[in-house]
Amino acid sequence: MLAEWKTILTNDLHALKQLTGRDEMSRMRYVMKEQEIGQHCYQAGEILTDKELLLLKKALSLTDQQWNSYKSKIRPAPE
């Protein structure tokens, strides 16, 4: 399970780096990708043990602050 989340989030972070345009559509795609990463961080946190989560963050070179920053970008579900 840890390897799966590492692959998913590695691909997400790589895709985010590719979104560099300054036009409105590029910025919107960037924000949407950040939200997707946040959702994946949240889901991984629900499934993985604390030790696995620590290993995942380390493998991705993400600090707790960066991890929580992505999680904070999750868009609330529509009511």
GROMACS elastic network, one bead per residue, 0.5 to 0.9 nm:
[ bonds ]
;  ai    aj funct       b0    kb
    1     4     6  0.51659   500
    1     5     6  0.64799   500
    1     6     6  0.86915   500
    1    47     6  0.84537   500
    1    48     6  0.76078   500
    2     5     6  0.53102   500
    2     6     6  0.61677   500
    2     7     6  0.87072   500
    2    44     6  0.84119   500
    2    48     6  0.71082   500
    2    52     6  0.64669   500
    2    53     6  0.79803   500
    2    55     6  0.84213   500
    2    56     6  0.69034   500
    3     7     6  0.61991   500
    3     8     6  0.86481   500
    3    56     6  0.83984   500
    4     7     6  0.51936   500
    4     8     6  0.62186   500
    4     9     6  0.86525   500
    5     8     6  0.50026   500
    5     9     6  0.59748   500
    5    10     6  0.82264   500
    5    40     6  0.79584   500
    5    41     6  0.86722   500
    5    44     6  0.66130   500
    5    56     6  0.77331   500
    6     9     6  0.53586   500
    6    10     6  0.58279   500
    6    11     6  0.84438   500
    6    56     6  0.62406   500
    6    57     6  0.87467   500
    6    59     6  0.74936   500
    6    60     6  0.72832   500
    7    10     6  0.51264   500
    7    11     6  0.61167   500
    7    12     6  0.85248   500
    8    11     6  0.53277   500
    8    12     6  0.61958   500
    8    13     6  0.87621   500
    8    37     6  0.89834   500
    8    40     6  0.79632   500
    9    13     6  0.60081   500
    9    14     6  0.83869   500
    9    37     6  0.68155   500
    9    40     6  0.71321   500
    9    41     6  0.78930   500
    9    60     6  0.78160   500
   10    13     6  0.52505   500
   10    14     6  0.61186   500
   10    15     6  0.85737   500
   10    60     6  0.68001   500
   11    14     6  0.50912   500
   11    15     6  0.60905   500
   11    16     6  0.85746   500
   12    15     6  0.51369   500
   12    16     6  0.61779   500
   12    17     6  0.87953   500
   12    33     6  0.73275   500
   12    34     6  0.85256   500
   12    36     6  0.79484   500
   12    37     6  0.62778   500
   13    16     6  0.50082   500
   13    17     6  0.63911   500
   13    18     6  0.88728   500
   13    33     6  0.86387   500
   13    34     6  0.86627   500
   13    37     6  0.75439   500
   13    60     6  0.88069   500
   14    17     6  0.52388   500
   14    18     6  0.66103   500
   15    18     6  0.51334   500
   15    19     6  0.67429   500
   15    33     6  0.79157   500
   16    19     6  0.53764   500
   16    20     6  0.82104   500
   16    29     6  0.87865   500
   16    30     6  0.63793   500
   16    33     6  0.62851   500
   16    34     6  0.73036   500
   16    37     6  0.89626   500
   17    20     6  0.68636   500
   17    30     6  0.88591   500
   18    21     6  0.87426   500
   19    26     6  0.64110   500
   19    27     6  0.78706   500
   19    29     6  0.72757   500
   19    30     6  0.59216   500
   19    33     6  0.89200   500
   20    26     6  0.69753   500
   20    27     6  0.80420   500
   20    30     6  0.80148   500
   21    24     6  0.83806   500
   21    25     6  0.82386   500
   21    26     6  0.51082   500
   21    27     6  0.69769   500
   21    30     6  0.89964   500
   22    25     6  0.82373   500
   22    26     6  0.61789   500
   22    27     6  0.63857   500
   23    26     6  0.54239   500
   23    27     6  0.63658   500
   23    28     6  0.87404   500
   24    27     6  0.51643   500
   24    28     6  0.61483   500
   24    29     6  0.86895   500
   25    28     6  0.50357   500
   25    29     6  0.62092   500
   25    30     6  0.86028   500
   26    29     6  0.50908   500
   26    30     6  0.61479   500
   26    31     6  0.87010   500
   27    31     6  0.62510   500
   27    32     6  0.86115   500
   28    31     6  0.51782   500
   28    32     6  0.61781   500
   28    33     6  0.86050   500
   29    32     6  0.50368   500
   29    33     6  0.60779   500
   29    34     6  0.85962   500
   30    33     6  0.51360   500
   30    34     6  0.62425   500
   30    35     6  0.86870   500
   31    34     6  0.50715   500
   31    35     6  0.62763   500
   31    36     6  0.86871   500
   31    73     6  0.82681   500
   32    35     6  0.50305   500
   32    36     6  0.62335   500
   32    37     6  0.86859   500
   33    37     6  0.61577   500
   33    38     6  0.85043   500
   34    37     6  0.50484   500
   34    38     6  0.61210   500
   34    39     6  0.86278   500
   34    70     6  0.62882   500
   34    71     6  0.87129   500
   34    73     6  0.65414   500
   34    74     6  0.79678   500
   35    39     6  0.61998   500
   35    40     6  0.86455   500
   35    70     6  0.69845   500
   35    71     6  0.76440   500
   35    72     6  0.83425   500
   35    73     6  0.51084   500
   35    75     6  0.65392   500
   36    39     6  0.50440   500
   36    40     6  0.62442   500
   36    41     6  0.86229   500
   36    70     6  0.86721   500
   36    73     6  0.85102   500
   36    74     6  0.72852   500
   37    40     6  0.50202   500
   37    41     6  0.61044   500
   37    42     6  0.85598   500
   37    70     6  0.62900   500
   37    71     6  0.75255   500
   37    73     6  0.85008   500
   37    74     6  0.83482   500
   38    41     6  0.50192   500
   38    42     6  0.61559   500
   38    43     6  0.85982   500
   38    67     6  0.78697   500
   38    68     6  0.80971   500
   38    69     6  0.78499   500
   38    72     6  0.67909   500
   38    73     6  0.58943   500
   38    74     6  0.54653   500
   38    75     6  0.89875   500
   39    42     6  0.50753   500
   39    43     6  0.61452   500
   39    44     6  0.85669   500
   39    70     6  0.80824   500
   39    71     6  0.64840   500
   39    73     6  0.82934   500
   39    74     6  0.59351   500
   39    75     6  0.87027   500
   40    43     6  0.50306   500
   40    44     6  0.60088   500
   40    45     6  0.84334   500
   40    71     6  0.82848   500
   41    44     6  0.51669   500
   41    45     6  0.61072   500
   41    46     6  0.87121   500
   41    67     6  0.70037   500
   41    68     6  0.83422   500
   41    70     6  0.72749   500
   41    71     6  0.61686   500
   42    45     6  0.50903   500
   42    46     6  0.63916   500
   42    47     6  0.89302   500
   42    68     6  0.89890   500
   42    70     6  0.88878   500
   42    71     6  0.61007   500
   42    74     6  0.87490   500
   43    46     6  0.51096   500
   43    47     6  0.64058   500
   43    48     6  0.86100   500
   44    47     6  0.51972   500
   44    48     6  0.57283   500
   44    53     6  0.74312   500
   45    48     6  0.56385   500
   45    49     6  0.76285   500
   45    50     6  0.79731   500
   45    53     6  0.65825   500
   46    49     6  0.82116   500
   48    51     6  0.79173   500
   48    52     6  0.56915   500
   48    53     6  0.58750   500
   49    52     6  0.51141   500
   49    53     6  0.60713   500
   49    54     6  0.85600   500
   50    53     6  0.50327   500
   50    54     6  0.61498   500
   50    55     6  0.86544   500
   51    54     6  0.51060   500
   51    55     6  0.62858   500
   51    56     6  0.86337   500
   52    55     6  0.50223   500
   52    56     6  0.60748   500
   52    57     6  0.86649   500
   53    57     6  0.62059   500
   53    58     6  0.85287   500
   54    57     6  0.52760   500
   54    58     6  0.61951   500
   54    59     6  0.86129   500
   55    58     6  0.50566   500
   55    59     6  0.60361   500
   55    60     6  0.85845   500
   56    59     6  0.50560   500
   56    60     6  0.61875   500
   56    61     6  0.84682   500
   56    62     6  0.85453   500
   57    60     6  0.51271   500
   57    61     6  0.59353   500
   57    62     6  0.50377   500
   57    63     6  0.67273   500
   57    64     6  0.76664   500
   57    67     6  0.75933   500
   58    62     6  0.62089   500
   58    63     6  0.76929   500
   59    62     6  0.78326   500
   60    63     6  0.89340   500
   62    65     6  0.79124   500
   62    66     6  0.58216   500
   62    67     6  0.62150   500
   63    66     6  0.51614   500
   63    67     6  0.61681   500
   63    68     6  0.85615   500
   64    68     6  0.60264   500
   64    69     6  0.83888   500
   65    68     6  0.51933   500
   65    69     6  0.60017   500
   65    70     6  0.87461   500
   66    70     6  0.63610   500
   66    71     6  0.86877   500
   67    70     6  0.53838   500
   67    71     6  0.63994   500
   67    72     6  0.87848   500
   68    72     6  0.60774   500
   68    73     6  0.88194   500
   69    72     6  0.51143   500
   69    73     6  0.67539   500
   70    73     6  0.53507   500
   70    74     6  0.74294   500
   71    74     6  0.58092   500
   72    75     6  0.83887   500
   74    77     6  0.89190   500
   75    78     6  0.87858   500
   76    79     6  0.87474   500
